Amino acid sequence: MKEWETFDKISYAKGMWLFDSKGNKMLDAVASMWCNVWGHSKKELVNAIINQTKKLQHSSIFNLTHEPAEQLAKKLVRISPGMHKVFYSDNGSSAMEIALKLALQFWVNSGEKQKSKIVTLENGYHGDTFGAMSIGYVPQFFEKFKKQLFPTIQIPVPNHYRIPKGFTYADYENYCLEKIEAQFSKDSKIAAFVMESGAQIAGGVIIYPKNFQKKISQICKTHNVLFVLDEIATGFGRLGSMVQYTEQKSIPDIVAYGKMLTGGYMTMAATLANKKIYDEFLGDFNDWRHLFHGHTFTGNPIATAVSLENLNLYQKDHLIKQIQKTSKVFTEYYEEILKLELVGDIRHKGMLMGIELVSDKKKKTPINPKKSINKIFFEEGKKNGIYLRTLGNIMMLVPPLAISENDLNLLLNRTIQTIKSAQKHVLK
Ligand SMILES: Cc1ncc(COP(=O)(O)O)c(C=O)c1O
């Protein structure tokens, strides 16, 4: 876009703050694309990277293995109830491609080739590669590739702010669940149901009703459909639990992690599967049951080493407890934010808040200024010393997970200032 032809250059970062080449500093309100855990330049993570770099920078895990990859896999299985084995990759989209391939090939291996359809939720987002675009179809992002994407069946998702006329929130949740049940009952070709765990973030911060995910997992079990979860953005404490699916009481067959796995310092993701899946892939070479998939940097030693240190710190510093306490700060601002003229709704869970911006509160009309919303709020945020990125008409607050109460108060106050000062650009 022309309006982004020049960018500010970030020179270094420390704690919650990004410093640009002109000496300005901004609080990182989006955890550098939702992945930063401890803030920037955390000594222990930097040292883990340096120490591993001195020993082994990269060695393939085709035919070989190495200590950090093995240790990390054991640790991931330990924190993930029901999971048995780990498949590494280097970004979240790839982790979801792997999840898809595992789910589809599982049925081929078990002699039920006809089970090849994928059911997903409307508004879901699972990455930008072709498989990920197919299962997480966001029309504004992906419309231009629609023809090349494989078909999926999409089920509506309850968003308490935008419930269709004639429904209560609870009615609409039941309606969505019944749609899944009906789909599964009439079609025996469904291989898997794929959804983000706990909430949809990119689709507009839609936090599921309490038992929605649990009920979907039960419907999957009843109908012999694999249940695949994407915890890339919502696991590892983002929504307040280490593993979101345990909070949701919904054990998947396959789950993907990414983003915060390395503390947000390196590029790394993982797809975990239960024993049922693993056993279906196990066989002799000539059985051809194995999965053909691997990336050059799969299981990179530096990325796995920093992930291990990151997980050690979660335990040592009781990060999940800290998040549960700190995230209460958000609730103290609900009233003040909701009073703002541009704000229609706020949706919050753990260290995630979505603020829906509207030009007419009664009609719930999304703001639609001439200039890009993202640019307006980025510029206004910068003036207030915060790095913000909106998605559509949703302002996302996704700070580093270990943010202190003081810094979170600062962030929320500056966000309120930013919304106020942006108003003149939005409601012209
Ligand atoms: C839920 C979810 N899944 C998958 C991805 C894709 O991850 P990556 O950007 O690392 O490919 C994202 C990225 O934002 C995400 O939010």
The ligand as an SDF file (V2000), in Angstrom:
LIG
                    3D

 16 16  0  0  0  0  0  0  0  0999 V2000
   -4.7850  -19.0240   15.1960 C   0  0  0  0  0  0  0  0  0  0  0  0
   -3.6350  -18.9120   14.2480 C   0  0  0  0  0  0  0  0  0  0  0  0
   -3.2360  -19.9890   13.5610 N   0  0  0  0  0  0  0  0  0  0  0  0
   -2.2020  -19.9490   12.7080 C   0  0  0  0  0  0  0  0  0  0  0  0
   -1.5090  -18.7880   12.4980 C   0  0  0  0  0  0  0  0  0  0  0  0
   -0.3780  -18.7570   11.5070 C   0  0  0  0  0  0  0  0  0  0  0  0
    0.8440  -18.6770   12.1460 O   0  0  0  0  0  0  0  0  0  0  0  0
    2.1150  -18.0780   11.3510 P   0  0  0  0  0  0  0  0  0  0  0  0
    1.8520  -16.6320   11.1630 O   0  0  0  0  0  0  0  0  0  0  0  0
    3.2570  -18.3620   12.2850 O   0  0  0  0  0  0  0  0  0  0  0  0
    2.2190  -18.8270   10.0840 O   0  0  0  0  0  0  0  0  0  0  0  0
   -1.8830  -17.6320   13.1840 C   0  0  0  0  0  0  0  0  0  0  0  0
   -1.1600  -16.3660   12.9740 C   0  0  0  0  0  0  0  0  0  0  0  0
   -1.5460  -15.3080   13.3920 O   0  0  0  0  0  0  0  0  0  0  0  0
   -2.9870  -17.6900   14.0820 C   0  0  0  0  0  0  0  0  0  0  0  0
   -3.4190  -16.6020   14.7340 O   0  0  0  0  0  0  0  0  0  0  0  0
  1  2  1  0
  2  3  1  0
  2 15  2  0
  3  4  2  0
  4  5  1  0
  5  6  1  0
  5 12  2  0
  6  7  1  0
  7  8  1  0
  8  9  2  0
  8 10  1  0
  8 11  1  0
 12 13  1  0
 12 15  1  0
 13 14  2  0
 15 16  1  0
M  END
$$$$
